[in-house]
Amino acid sequence: MAPFALIGVDYAGIKTPQFQFTHLHGADPFLDIEMASTGKVVCLELTCIEP
């Protein structure tokens, strides 16, 4: 991804669910109503460039 400027914003925040299908052998990776995330990932950065 190419760098880009966020006009008037000092930081970027991203929040996404984290599913641990690699740790659940035999688990179906397709989600249904009963399936919920096992955690969340939150990131606050000054740039939108992955280190």
C-alpha distance matrix in Angstrom:
0.0 3.8 6.5 9.0 12.6 14.4 17.7 20.7 19.0 19.2 17.2 15.0 16.6 15.7 18.5 18.6 21.5 21.7 23.9 25.6 26.4 26.3 29.2 31.2 32.6 33.7 31.8 30.7 26.9 27.6 28.3 31.5 33.3 34.6 31.3 29.6 26.8 28.0 25.9 23.0 20.0 19.5 17.0 17.4 15.2 15.5 11.8 8.7 7.3 8.5 11.4
3.8 0.0 3.8 6.5 10.2 12.8 15.8 19.0 17.8 18.1 16.7 15.2 17.6 17.4 20.7 21.3 24.5 24.9 27.3 29.1 30.1 29.9 32.7 34.8 36.2 37.4 35.5 34.4 30.6 31.2 31.8 34.9 36.5 37.9 34.7 32.8 29.9 31.1 28.8 25.7 22.5 21.5 18.6 18.3 15.6 14.9 11.1 8.8 7.6 10.1 12.5
6.5 3.8 0.0 3.8 7.1 9.8 12.9 15.7 14.6 14.6 13.5 12.6 15.5 16.1 19.7 21.0 24.4 25.1 27.9 29.7 31.1 31.1 33.6 35.8 37.6 38.9 36.8 35.9 32.1 32.7 32.9 35.8 37.1 38.4 35.3 33.0 30.1 31.1 28.4 25.1 21.8 20.1 16.9 15.9 12.9 11.6 7.9 6.5 6.0 9.5 11.6
9.0 6.5 3.8 0.0 3.8 6.7 9.4 12.6 11.9 12.7 12.3 11.5 14.8 15.8 19.5 21.2 24.8 26.0 28.9 31.2 32.7 33.0 35.4 37.4 39.4 40.6 38.2 37.1 33.3 33.5 33.4 36.0 37.0 38.6 35.6 33.3 30.5 31.9 29.1 25.6 22.5 20.4 17.4 15.9 13.1 11.5 8.2 7.2 8.5 12.2 14.6
12.6 10.2 7.1 3.8 0.0 3.8 5.9 9.0 8.8 9.8 10.3 10.5 14.1 16.0 19.8 22.0 25.8 27.3 30.5 32.8 34.7 35.2 37.3 39.3 41.5 42.8 40.2 39.2 35.4 35.5 35.0 37.4 38.1 39.6 36.8 34.3 31.5 32.8 29.8 26.2 23.1 20.6 17.5 15.3 12.6 10.3 8.1 8.4 10.6 14.3 16.4
14.4 12.8 9.8 6.7 3.8 0.0 3.8 6.3 5.6 7.6 8.1 8.2 11.6 13.9 17.5 20.1 23.9 25.8 29.1 31.7 33.7 34.6 36.5 38.3 40.7 41.9 39.1 38.1 34.3 34.3 33.4 35.6 35.9 37.4 34.9 32.1 29.6 31.0 27.9 24.2 21.4 18.6 15.8 13.4 11.6 9.6 8.4 8.7 11.9 15.2 17.6
17.7 15.8 12.9 9.4 5.9 3.8 0.0 3.8 5.6 8.4 10.2 11.1 14.4 16.9 20.4 23.1 26.9 29.1 32.4 35.2 37.2 38.2 40.0 41.7 44.3 45.4 42.5 41.3 37.6 37.3 36.3 38.3 38.4 40.1 37.7 34.9 32.5 34.1 31.0 27.2 24.6 21.6 19.0 16.3 14.6 12.2 11.7 12.4 15.5 18.9 21.1
20.7 19.0 15.7 12.6 9.0 6.3 3.8 0.0 3.8 6.7 9.3 11.1 14.1 17.2 20.4 23.6 27.3 29.6 33.1 35.8 38.1 39.2 40.7 42.4 45.2 46.4 43.4 42.5 38.9 38.6 37.2 39.0 38.8 40.3 38.1 35.1 32.7 34.1 30.8 27.1 24.7 21.3 18.8 15.7 14.5 12.1 12.8 14.2 17.4 20.5 22.5
19.0 17.8 14.6 11.9 8.8 5.6 5.6 3.8 0.0 3.8 5.7 7.5 10.4 13.7 17.0 20.2 23.9 26.1 29.7 32.3 34.8 35.8 37.2 39.0 41.8 43.2 40.2 39.4 35.8 35.8 34.3 36.2 36.0 37.3 35.0 31.9 29.3 30.6 27.2 23.5 21.0 17.6 15.1 11.9 11.0 9.1 10.1 11.6 15.0 17.7 19.7
19.2 18.1 14.6 12.7 9.8 7.6 8.4 6.7 3.8 0.0 3.8 7.2 10.2 13.8 17.1 20.4 24.0 25.8 29.5 31.8 34.5 35.2 36.4 38.4 41.3 43.0 40.2 39.7 36.2 36.5 35.2 37.2 37.1 38.0 35.5 32.2 29.4 30.2 26.6 23.0 20.2 16.6 13.8 10.2 8.8 6.3 8.6 11.1 14.0 16.5 17.8
17.2 16.7 13.5 12.3 10.3 8.1 10.2 9.3 5.7 3.8 0.0 3.8 6.7 10.2 13.5 16.8 20.4 22.0 25.7 28.0 30.7 31.4 32.6 34.6 37.5 39.2 36.4 36.1 32.6 33.0 31.7 33.9 33.8 34.7 32.0 28.7 25.8 26.5 23.0 19.3 16.4 13.0 10.0 6.6 5.5 4.4 6.7 8.6 11.7 13.6 15.2
15.0 15.2 12.6 11.5 10.5 8.2 11.1 11.1 7.5 7.2 3.8 0.0 3.8 6.8 10.4 13.5 17.2 18.9 22.5 25.0 27.5 28.4 29.7 31.6 34.5 35.9 33.1 32.6 29.0 29.3 28.1 30.3 30.4 31.4 28.7 25.6 22.7 23.7 20.4 16.6 13.8 10.6 7.9 5.6 5.4 6.3 6.8 6.9 10.3 11.9 14.3
16.6 17.6 15.5 14.8 14.1 11.6 14.4 14.1 10.4 10.2 6.7 3.8 0.0 3.8 6.8 10.3 13.8 15.8 19.5 22.0 24.7 25.9 27.0 28.7 31.7 33.2 30.2 29.7 26.3 26.6 25.1 27.2 27.2 27.9 25.3 22.0 19.2 20.2 16.8 13.1 10.6 7.3 5.6 4.5 6.7 9.1 9.9 9.3 12.4 12.9 15.3
15.7 17.4 16.1 15.8 16.0 13.9 16.9 17.2 13.7 13.8 10.2 6.8 3.8 0.0 3.8 6.7 10.4 12.4 15.9 18.7 21.2 22.5 23.8 25.3 28.2 29.5 26.5 26.0 22.6 22.9 21.5 23.8 23.9 24.7 21.9 18.9 16.0 17.2 14.1 10.4 8.0 5.7 5.3 6.7 8.8 11.8 11.7 10.0 12.6 12.3 15.1
18.5 20.7 19.7 19.5 19.8 17.5 20.4 20.4 17.0 17.1 13.5 10.4 6.8 3.8 0.0 3.8 7.1 9.5 13.1 16.1 18.7 20.4 21.3 22.6 25.7 26.9 23.8 23.4 20.2 20.4 18.6 20.7 20.7 21.2 18.5 15.3 12.4 13.7 10.7 7.0 5.7 4.5 6.6 9.0 11.9 15.2 15.4 13.7 15.9 15.0 17.6
18.6 21.3 21.0 21.2 22.0 20.1 23.1 23.6 20.2 20.4 16.8 13.5 10.3 6.7 3.8 0.0 3.8 6.5 9.7 12.9 15.2 17.2 18.4 19.3 22.3 23.4 20.2 19.6 16.4 16.7 15.1 17.4 17.8 18.4 15.3 12.4 9.5 11.2 8.9 5.8 5.5 6.7 9.1 12.2 14.7 18.1 17.7 15.4 17.1 15.7 18.3
21.5 24.5 24.4 24.8 25.8 23.9 26.9 27.3 23.9 24.0 20.4 17.2 13.8 10.4 7.1 3.8 0.0 3.8 6.5 10.0 12.3 14.7 15.5 16.0 19.2 20.1 16.8 16.5 13.6 14.1 12.2 14.6 15.0 15.0 11.8 8.9 5.8 7.7 6.1 4.5 6.3 8.9 12.0 15.3 18.0 21.5 21.2 19.0 20.3 18.4 20.8
21.7 24.9 25.1 26.0 27.3 25.8 29.1 29.6 26.1 25.8 22.0 18.9 15.8 12.4 9.5 6.5 3.8 0.0 3.8 6.6 9.3 11.2 12.0 13.0 16.2 17.6 14.7 15.0 12.2 13.7 12.5 15.3 16.3 15.7 12.1 9.6 6.0 6.3 5.2 5.1 6.3 9.9 12.7 16.4 18.7 22.4 22.0 19.8 20.4 17.9 19.8
23.9 27.3 27.9 28.9 30.5 29.1 32.4 33.1 29.7 29.5 25.7 22.5 19.5 15.9 13.1 9.7 6.5 3.8 0.0 3.8 5.8 8.5 9.3 9.7 12.7 13.9 10.9 11.3 8.8 10.8 10.0 13.0 14.5 13.6 9.8 8.3 5.4 5.7 6.9 8.3 10.1 13.7 16.4 20.1 22.4 26.0 25.4 23.0 23.3 20.7 22.5
25.6 29.1 29.7 31.2 32.8 31.7 35.2 35.8 32.3 31.8 28.0 25.0 22.0 18.7 16.1 12.9 10.0 6.6 3.8 0.0 3.8 5.4 5.5 6.7 9.8 11.8 9.5 11.2 9.4 12.4 12.2 15.2 17.0 15.4 11.7 10.7 8.2 6.8 8.5 10.6 12.0 15.8 18.3 22.1 24.1 27.8 27.2 25.0 24.8 21.8 23.1
26.4 30.1 31.1 32.7 34.7 33.7 37.2 38.1 34.8 34.5 30.7 27.5 24.7 21.2 18.7 15.2 12.3 9.3 5.8 3.8 0.0 3.8 5.4 5.0 7.2 8.6 6.4 7.9 6.5 10.0 10.8 14.0 16.4 15.0 11.5 11.7 10.2 9.6 11.9 13.9 15.2 19.0 21.3 25.1 26.9 30.4 29.5 26.9 26.6 23.6 25.0
26.3 29.9 31.1 33.0 35.2 34.6 38.2 39.2 35.8 35.2 31.4 28.4 25.9 22.5 20.4 17.2 14.7 11.2 8.5 5.4 3.8 0.0 3.8 5.6 6.7 9.2 8.6 10.7 9.5 13.2 14.5 17.8 20.2 18.7 15.2 15.3 13.3 12.1 13.8 15.7 16.3 20.0 21.9 25.7 27.1 30.6 29.6 27.2 26.4 23.0 24.0
29.2 32.7 33.6 35.4 37.3 36.5 40.0 40.7 37.2 36.4 32.6 29.7 27.0 23.8 21.3 18.4 15.5 12.0 9.3 5.5 5.4 3.8 0.0 3.8 6.0 9.4 8.9 11.9 11.5 15.1 15.7 18.5 20.5 18.3 15.0 14.9 13.1 11.0 13.1 15.6 16.8 20.5 22.7 26.5 28.3 31.9 31.3 29.2 28.5 25.1 25.8
31.2 34.8 35.8 37.4 39.3 38.3 41.7 42.4 39.0 38.4 34.6 31.6 28.7 25.3 22.6 19.3 16.0 13.0 9.7 6.7 5.0 5.6 3.8 0.0 3.8 6.3 5.5 8.9 9.6 12.9 13.5 15.9 18.0 15.6 12.7 13.5 12.6 11.0 14.0 16.8 18.6 22.4 24.9 28.7 30.7 34.3 33.7 31.4 31.0 27.8 28.8
32.6 36.2 37.6 39.4 41.5 40.7 44.3 45.2 41.8 41.3 37.5 34.5 31.7 28.2 25.7 22.3 19.2 16.2 12.7 9.8 7.2 6.7 6.0 3.8 0.0 3.8 5.5 8.9 10.3 13.8 15.2 17.5 20.0 17.9 15.3 16.6 16.0 14.8 17.6 20.3 21.8 25.6 27.9 31.7 33.4 37.0 36.1 33.6 33.0 29.7 30.6
33.7 37.4 38.9 40.6 42.8 41.9 45.4 46.4 43.2 43.0 39.2 35.9 33.2 29.5 26.9 23.4 20.1 17.6 13.9 11.8 8.6 9.2 9.4 6.3 3.8 0.0 3.8 6.5 9.0 11.9 13.7 15.6 18.4 16.5 14.4 16.5 16.7 16.1 19.3 21.9 23.7 27.4 29.8 33.6 35.4 39.0 37.9 35.2 34.7 31.6 32.9
31.8 35.5 36.8 38.2 40.2 39.1 42.5 43.4 40.2 40.2 36.4 33.1 30.2 26.5 23.8 20.2 16.8 14.7 10.9 9.5 6.4 8.6 8.9 5.5 5.5 3.8 0.0 3.8 6.1 8.8 10.1 12.1 14.8 13.0 10.6 12.8 13.1 13.1 16.3 18.8 20.9 24.6 27.2 30.9 32.9 36.5 35.5 32.8 32.7 29.8 31.4
30.7 34.4 35.9 37.1 39.2 38.1 41.3 42.5 39.4 39.7 36.1 32.6 29.7 26.0 23.4 19.6 16.5 15.0 11.3 11.2 7.9 10.7 11.9 8.9 8.9 6.5 3.8 0.0 3.8 5.5 7.5 9.7 13.0 12.1 9.9 12.5 13.3 14.2 17.3 19.3 21.3 24.8 27.3 31.0 32.9 36.4 35.2 32.2 32.3 29.6 31.6
26.9 30.6 32.1 33.3 35.4 34.3 37.6 38.9 35.8 36.2 32.6 29.0 26.3 22.6 20.2 16.4 13.6 12.2 8.8 9.4 6.5 9.5 11.5 9.6 10.3 9.0 6.1 3.8 0.0 3.8 6.2 9.6 12.9 12.7 9.7 11.5 11.5 12.9 15.4 16.8 18.4 21.8 24.1 27.7 29.5 32.8 31.5 28.5 28.6 26.0 28.2
27.6 31.2 32.7 33.5 35.5 34.3 37.3 38.6 35.8 36.5 33.0 29.3 26.6 22.9 20.4 16.7 14.1 13.7 10.8 12.4 10.0 13.2 15.1 12.9 13.8 11.9 8.8 5.5 3.8 0.0 3.8 6.7 10.4 11.1 8.9 11.1 12.0 14.3 16.8 17.8 19.7 22.8 25.2 28.6 30.5 33.7 32.4 29.2 29.7 27.5 30.1
28.3 31.8 32.9 33.4 35.0 33.4 36.3 37.2 34.3 35.2 31.7 28.1 25.1 21.5 18.6 15.1 12.2 12.5 10.0 12.2 10.8 14.5 15.7 13.5 15.2 13.7 10.1 7.5 6.2 3.8 0.0 3.8 7.0 7.9 5.6 7.8 9.5 12.3 14.7 15.8 18.2 21.1 23.9 27.2 29.5 32.8 31.8 28.8 29.7 27.7 30.3
31.5 34.9 35.8 36.0 37.4 35.6 38.3 39.0 36.2 37.2 33.9 30.3 27.2 23.8 20.7 17.4 14.6 15.3 13.0 15.2 14.0 17.8 18.5 15.9 17.5 15.6 12.1 9.7 9.6 6.7 3.8 0.0 3.8 5.6 5.5 8.4 11.2 14.1 16.7 18.0 20.7 23.4 26.4 29.6 32.1 35.4 34.5 31.6 32.8 31.0 33.7
33.3 36.5 37.1 37.0 38.1 35.9 38.4 38.8 36.0 37.1 33.8 30.4 27.2 23.9 20.7 17.8 15.0 16.3 14.5 17.0 16.4 20.2 20.5 18.0 20.0 18.4 14.8 13.0 12.9 10.4 7.0 3.8 0.0 3.8 5.6 7.8 11.3 14.2 16.6 18.0 21.0 23.4 26.7 29.6 32.4 35.7 35.2 32.5 34.1 32.4 35.1
34.6 37.9 38.4 38.6 39.6 37.4 40.1 40.3 37.3 38.0 34.7 31.4 27.9 24.7 21.2 18.4 15.0 15.7 13.6 15.4 15.0 18.7 18.3 15.6 17.9 16.5 13.0 12.1 12.7 11.1 7.9 5.6 3.8 0.0 3.8 6.5 10.2 12.3 15.2 17.3 20.6 23.3 26.7 29.9 32.8 36.3 36.0 33.5 34.9 32.9 35.3
31.3 34.7 35.3 35.6 36.8 34.9 37.7 38.1 35.0 35.5 32.0 28.7 25.3 21.9 18.5 15.3 11.8 12.1 9.8 11.7 11.5 15.2 15.0 12.7 15.3 14.4 10.6 9.9 9.7 8.9 5.6 5.5 5.6 3.8 0.0 3.8 6.9 9.2 12.2 14.2 17.4 20.4 23.7 27.0 29.8 33.3 32.9 30.4 31.5 29.4 31.7
29.6 32.8 33.0 33.3 34.3 32.1 34.9 35.1 31.9 32.2 28.7 25.6 22.0 18.9 15.3 12.4 8.9 9.6 8.3 10.7 11.7 15.3 14.9 13.5 16.6 16.5 12.8 12.5 11.5 11.1 7.8 8.4 7.8 6.5 3.8 0.0 3.8 6.5 8.9 10.8 14.2 16.9 20.4 23.7 26.6 30.2 30.1 27.8 29.1 27.0 29.3
26.8 29.9 30.1 30.5 31.5 29.6 32.5 32.7 29.3 29.4 25.8 22.7 19.2 16.0 12.4 9.5 5.8 6.0 5.4 8.2 10.2 13.3 13.1 12.6 16.0 16.7 13.1 13.3 11.5 12.0 9.5 11.2 11.3 10.2 6.9 3.8 0.0 3.8 5.5 7.3 10.6 13.6 17.0 20.4 23.3 26.9 26.8 24.7 25.8 23.6 25.7
28.0 31.1 31.1 31.9 32.8 31.0 34.1 34.1 30.6 30.2 26.5 23.7 20.2 17.2 13.7 11.2 7.7 6.3 5.7 6.8 9.6 12.1 11.0 11.0 14.8 16.1 13.1 14.2 12.9 14.3 12.3 14.1 14.2 12.3 9.2 6.5 3.8 0.0 3.8 7.2 10.4 13.7 17.1 20.6 23.5 27.2 27.4 25.5 26.3 23.8 25.3
25.9 28.8 28.4 29.1 29.8 27.9 31.0 30.8 27.2 26.6 23.0 20.4 16.8 14.1 10.7 8.9 6.1 5.2 6.9 8.5 11.9 13.8 13.1 14.0 17.6 19.3 16.3 17.3 15.4 16.8 14.7 16.7 16.6 15.2 12.2 8.9 5.5 3.8 0.0 3.8 7.0 10.1 13.5 17.0 20.0 23.7 24.1 22.6 23.5 21.1 22.6
23.0 25.7 25.1 25.6 26.2 24.2 27.2 27.1 23.5 23.0 19.3 16.6 13.1 10.4 7.0 5.8 4.5 5.1 8.3 10.6 13.9 15.7 15.6 16.8 20.3 21.9 18.8 19.3 16.8 17.8 15.8 18.0 18.0 17.3 14.2 10.8 7.3 7.2 3.8 0.0 3.8 6.5 10.1 13.5 16.5 20.2 20.6 19.1 20.3 18.3 20.0
20.0 22.5 21.8 22.5 23.1 21.4 24.6 24.7 21.0 20.2 16.4 13.8 10.6 8.0 5.7 5.5 6.3 6.3 10.1 12.0 15.2 16.3 16.8 18.6 21.8 23.7 20.9 21.3 18.4 19.7 18.2 20.7 21.0 20.6 17.4 14.2 10.6 10.4 7.0 3.8 0.0 3.8 6.7 10.4 13.1 16.8 17.2 15.7 16.8 14.7 16.4
19.5 21.5 20.1 20.4 20.6 18.6 21.6 21.3 17.6 16.6 13.0 10.6 7.3 5.7 4.5 6.7 8.9 9.9 13.7 15.8 19.0 20.0 20.5 22.4 25.6 27.4 24.6 24.8 21.8 22.8 21.1 23.4 23.4 23.3 20.4 16.9 13.6 13.7 10.1 6.5 3.8 0.0 3.8 6.9 10.1 13.8 14.6 13.7 15.3 14.0 15.7
17.0 18.6 16.9 17.4 17.5 15.8 19.0 18.8 15.1 13.8 10.0 7.9 5.6 5.3 6.6 9.1 12.0 12.7 16.4 18.3 21.3 21.9 22.7 24.9 27.9 29.8 27.2 27.3 24.1 25.2 23.9 26.4 26.7 26.7 23.7 20.4 17.0 17.1 13.5 10.1 6.7 3.8 0.0 3.8 6.4 10.2 11.0 10.5 12.0 11.0 12.6
17.4 18.3 15.9 15.9 15.3 13.4 16.3 15.7 11.9 10.2 6.6 5.6 4.5 6.7 9.0 12.2 15.3 16.4 20.1 22.1 25.1 25.7 26.5 28.7 31.7 33.6 30.9 31.0 27.7 28.6 27.2 29.6 29.6 29.9 27.0 23.7 20.4 20.6 17.0 13.5 10.4 6.9 3.8 0.0 3.8 7.1 8.9 9.5 11.6 11.7 13.0
15.2 15.6 12.9 13.1 12.6 11.6 14.6 14.5 11.0 8.8 5.5 5.4 6.7 8.8 11.9 14.7 18.0 18.7 22.4 24.1 26.9 27.1 28.3 30.7 33.4 35.4 32.9 32.9 29.5 30.5 29.5 32.1 32.4 32.8 29.8 26.6 23.3 23.5 20.0 16.5 13.1 10.1 6.4 3.8 0.0 3.8 5.4 6.9 8.7 9.4 10.5
15.5 14.9 11.6 11.5 10.3 9.6 12.2 12.1 9.1 6.3 4.4 6.3 9.1 11.8 15.2 18.1 21.5 22.4 26.0 27.8 30.4 30.6 31.9 34.3 37.0 39.0 36.5 36.4 32.8 33.7 32.8 35.4 35.7 36.3 33.3 30.2 26.9 27.2 23.7 20.2 16.8 13.8 10.2 7.1 3.8 0.0 3.8 7.1 8.9 10.8 11.6
11.8 11.1 7.9 8.2 8.1 8.4 11.7 12.8 10.1 8.6 6.7 6.8 9.9 11.7 15.4 17.7 21.2 22.0 25.4 27.2 29.5 29.6 31.3 33.7 36.1 37.9 35.5 35.2 31.5 32.4 31.8 34.5 35.2 36.0 32.9 30.1 26.8 27.4 24.1 20.6 17.2 14.6 11.0 8.9 5.4 3.8 0.0 3.8 5.5 8.2 9.7
8.7 8.8 6.5 7.2 8.4 8.7 12.4 14.2 11.6 11.1 8.6 6.9 9.3 10.0 13.7 15.4 19.0 19.8 23.0 25.0 26.9 27.2 29.2 31.4 33.6 35.2 32.8 32.2 28.5 29.2 28.8 31.6 32.5 33.5 30.4 27.8 24.7 25.5 22.6 19.1 15.7 13.7 10.5 9.5 6.9 7.1 3.8 0.0 3.8 6.5 9.4
7.3 7.6 6.0 8.5 10.6 11.9 15.5 17.4 15.0 14.0 11.7 10.3 12.4 12.6 15.9 17.1 20.3 20.4 23.3 24.8 26.6 26.4 28.5 31.0 33.0 34.7 32.7 32.3 28.6 29.7 29.7 32.8 34.1 34.9 31.5 29.1 25.8 26.3 23.5 20.3 16.8 15.3 12.0 11.6 8.7 8.9 5.5 3.8 0.0 3.8 6.3
8.5 10.1 9.5 12.2 14.3 15.2 18.9 20.5 17.7 16.5 13.6 11.9 12.9 12.3 15.0 15.7 18.4 17.9 20.7 21.8 23.6 23.0 25.1 27.8 29.7 31.6 29.8 29.6 26.0 27.5 27.7 31.0 32.4 32.9 29.4 27.0 23.6 23.8 21.1 18.3 14.7 14.0 11.0 11.7 9.4 10.8 8.2 6.5 3.8 0.0 3.8
11.4 12.5 11.6 14.6 16.4 17.6 21.1 22.5 19.7 17.8 15.2 14.3 15.3 15.1 17.6 18.3 20.8 19.8 22.5 23.1 25.0 24.0 25.8 28.8 30.6 32.9 31.4 31.6 28.2 30.1 30.3 33.7 35.1 35.3 31.7 29.3 25.7 25.3 22.6 20.0 16.4 15.7 12.6 13.0 10.5 11.6 9.7 9.4 6.3 3.8 0.0
